[in-house]
Amino acid sequence: MEQIDLKPFLEPFIKGLVRLTVKEFLDTRPQPDIRQIDIIDGKELMTRLAISEPTLIRWRKRGKVPFMEIGSSIRYDWFKVLEALEKKGGKHG
């Protein structure tokens, strides 16, 4: 009986199967949170929200906006501020 060399057929098939398996894995795995980090100072936050400094101080004291202290400086994560304001019903109040 004559032997048939399957290597020319199997190699592309196996390569295609591996590619498909890897693609399916990459397409179905959970995606990490890739939001950008945007750390800003109070002046920039006041500009973006169109609020005054007394309002910002009041909001910070009341816990309306999250902030971080870095040494003697206060900074804000823009995206966390937006989330906090949305949860509390907007920038008024």
Short mmCIF file of the C-alpha atoms (twelve columns), coordinates in Angstrom:
data_MODEL
# 
_entry.id   MODEL 
# 
loop_
_atom_site.group_PDB 
_atom_site.id 
_atom_site.type_symbol 
_atom_site.label_atom_id 
_atom_site.label_alt_id 
_atom_site.label_comp_id 
_atom_site.label_asym_id 
_atom_site.label_seq_id 
_atom_site.Cartn_x 
_atom_site.Cartn_y 
_atom_site.Cartn_z 
_atom_site.pdbx_PDB_model_num 
ATOM 1  C CA . MET A 1  0.000   0.000  0.000  1 
ATOM 2  C CA . GLU A 2  1.240   3.440  -0.913 1 
ATOM 3  C CA . GLN A 3  1.943   5.931  1.888  1 
ATOM 4  C CA . ILE A 4  0.600   9.415  1.533  1 
ATOM 5  C CA . ASP A 5  2.580   12.305 2.991  1 
ATOM 6  C CA . LEU A 6  0.026   14.324 4.939  1 
ATOM 7  C CA . LYS A 7  2.505   16.943 6.140  1 
ATOM 8  C CA . PRO A 8  1.720   19.400 3.316  1 
ATOM 9  C CA . PHE A 9  -1.973  19.223 4.279  1 
ATOM 10 C CA . LEU A 10 -1.654  19.013 8.049  1 
ATOM 11 C CA . GLU A 11 0.766   21.893 8.556  1 
ATOM 12 C CA . PRO A 12 -1.531  24.629 7.135  1 
ATOM 13 C CA . PHE A 13 -4.522  23.039 8.867  1 
ATOM 14 C CA . ILE A 14 -2.783  23.009 12.259 1 
ATOM 15 C CA . LYS A 15 -1.508  26.575 11.800 1 
ATOM 16 C CA . GLY A 16 -5.023  27.747 10.943 1 
ATOM 17 C CA . LEU A 17 -6.470  25.895 13.924 1 
ATOM 18 C CA . VAL A 18 -3.941  27.491 16.282 1 
ATOM 19 C CA . ARG A 19 -4.645  30.960 14.837 1 
ATOM 20 C CA . LEU A 20 -8.388  30.453 15.236 1 
ATOM 21 C CA . THR A 21 -8.006  29.173 18.806 1 
ATOM 22 C CA . VAL A 22 -5.810  32.116 19.807 1 
ATOM 23 C CA . LYS A 23 -8.179  34.600 18.135 1 
ATOM 24 C CA . GLU A 24 -11.197 33.117 19.936 1 
ATOM 25 C CA . PHE A 25 -9.336  33.277 23.234 1 
ATOM 26 C CA . LEU A 26 -8.373  36.928 22.721 1 
ATOM 27 C CA . ASP A 27 -11.892 37.880 21.586 1 
ATOM 28 C CA . THR A 28 -13.645 36.249 24.548 1 
ATOM 29 C CA . ARG A 29 -11.389 37.149 27.469 1 
ATOM 30 C CA . PRO A 30 -12.529 39.952 29.779 1 
ATOM 31 C CA . GLN A 31 -11.121 43.300 28.758 1 
ATOM 32 C CA . PRO A 32 -9.290  45.339 31.404 1 
ATOM 33 C CA . ASP A 33 -10.527 48.781 32.368 1 
ATOM 34 C CA . ILE A 34 -8.434  51.008 30.140 1 
ATOM 35 C CA . ARG A 35 -9.882  54.370 31.028 1 
ATOM 36 C CA . GLN A 36 -7.330  57.075 31.030 1 
ATOM 37 C CA . ILE A 37 -6.155  58.619 34.242 1 
ATOM 38 C CA . ASP A 38 -6.515  62.365 34.265 1 
ATOM 39 C CA . ILE A 39 -5.121  63.866 37.468 1 
ATOM 40 C CA . ILE A 40 -5.750  67.606 37.644 1 
ATOM 41 C CA . ASP A 41 -5.399  70.429 40.138 1 
ATOM 42 C CA . GLY A 42 -8.170  72.546 41.635 1 
ATOM 43 C CA . LYS A 43 -7.779  75.364 39.121 1 
ATOM 44 C CA . GLU A 44 -8.295  72.990 36.205 1 
ATOM 45 C CA . LEU A 45 -11.236 71.324 37.963 1 
ATOM 46 C CA . MET A 46 -12.891 74.696 38.572 1 
ATOM 47 C CA . THR A 47 -12.427 75.569 34.898 1 
ATOM 48 C CA . ARG A 48 -13.851 72.277 33.642 1 
ATOM 49 C CA . LEU A 49 -16.863 72.427 35.971 1 
ATOM 50 C CA . ALA A 50 -17.322 76.205 35.733 1 
ATOM 51 C CA . ILE A 51 -17.429 76.571 39.517 1 
ATOM 52 C CA . SER A 52 -15.808 78.987 41.953 1 
ATOM 53 C CA . GLU A 53 -13.114 78.195 44.481 1 
ATOM 54 C CA . PRO A 54 -15.514 78.522 47.463 1 
ATOM 55 C CA . THR A 55 -17.831 75.999 45.786 1 
ATOM 56 C CA . LEU A 56 -14.971 73.569 45.241 1 
ATOM 57 C CA . ILE A 57 -13.854 73.895 48.857 1 
ATOM 58 C CA . ARG A 58 -17.433 73.346 50.059 1 
ATOM 59 C CA . TRP A 59 -17.874 70.277 47.846 1 
ATOM 60 C CA . ARG A 60 -14.571 68.846 49.019 1 
ATOM 61 C CA . LYS A 61 -15.489 69.360 52.713 1 
ATOM 62 C CA . ARG A 62 -18.902 67.736 52.159 1 
ATOM 63 C CA . GLY A 63 -17.347 64.772 50.355 1 
ATOM 64 C CA . LYS A 64 -19.110 65.615 47.113 1 
ATOM 65 C CA . VAL A 65 -15.895 65.373 45.089 1 
ATOM 66 C CA . PRO A 66 -13.124 62.844 45.727 1 
ATOM 67 C CA . PHE A 67 -9.625  64.198 46.038 1 
ATOM 68 C CA . MET A 68 -6.147  63.130 47.019 1 
ATOM 69 C CA . GLU A 69 -3.482  64.934 48.946 1 
ATOM 70 C CA . ILE A 70 0.006   64.683 47.551 1 
ATOM 71 C CA . GLY A 71 2.232   66.377 50.066 1 
ATOM 72 C CA . SER A 72 0.633   69.774 50.571 1 
ATOM 73 C CA . SER A 73 -1.074  69.696 47.153 1 
ATOM 74 C CA . ILE A 74 -4.640  68.600 46.452 1 
ATOM 75 C CA . ARG A 75 -5.317  66.778 43.198 1 
ATOM 76 C CA . TYR A 76 -8.417  65.315 41.580 1 
ATOM 77 C CA . ASP A 77 -8.984  62.324 39.320 1 
ATOM 78 C CA . TRP A 78 -11.254 63.874 36.684 1 
ATOM 79 C CA . PHE A 79 -13.083 60.624 35.930 1 
ATOM 80 C CA . LYS A 80 -13.755 59.872 39.611 1 
ATOM 81 C CA . VAL A 81 -15.056 63.409 40.101 1 
ATOM 82 C CA . LEU A 82 -17.451 62.972 37.174 1 
ATOM 83 C CA . GLU A 83 -18.652 59.630 38.563 1 
ATOM 84 C CA . ALA A 84 -19.205 61.145 42.011 1 
ATOM 85 C CA . LEU A 85 -21.147 64.102 40.622 1 
ATOM 86 C CA . GLU A 86 -23.320 61.818 38.475 1 
ATOM 87 C CA . LYS A 87 -24.151 59.674 41.523 1 
ATOM 88 C CA . LYS A 88 -25.061 62.744 43.566 1 
ATOM 89 C CA . GLY A 89 -27.310 64.206 40.891 1 
ATOM 90 C CA . GLY A 90 -25.110 66.587 38.949 1 
ATOM 91 C CA . LYS A 91 -23.007 69.531 39.959 1 
ATOM 92 C CA . HIS A 92 -25.771 71.504 41.658 1 
ATOM 93 C CA . GLY A 93 -26.837 70.863 45.231 1 
# 
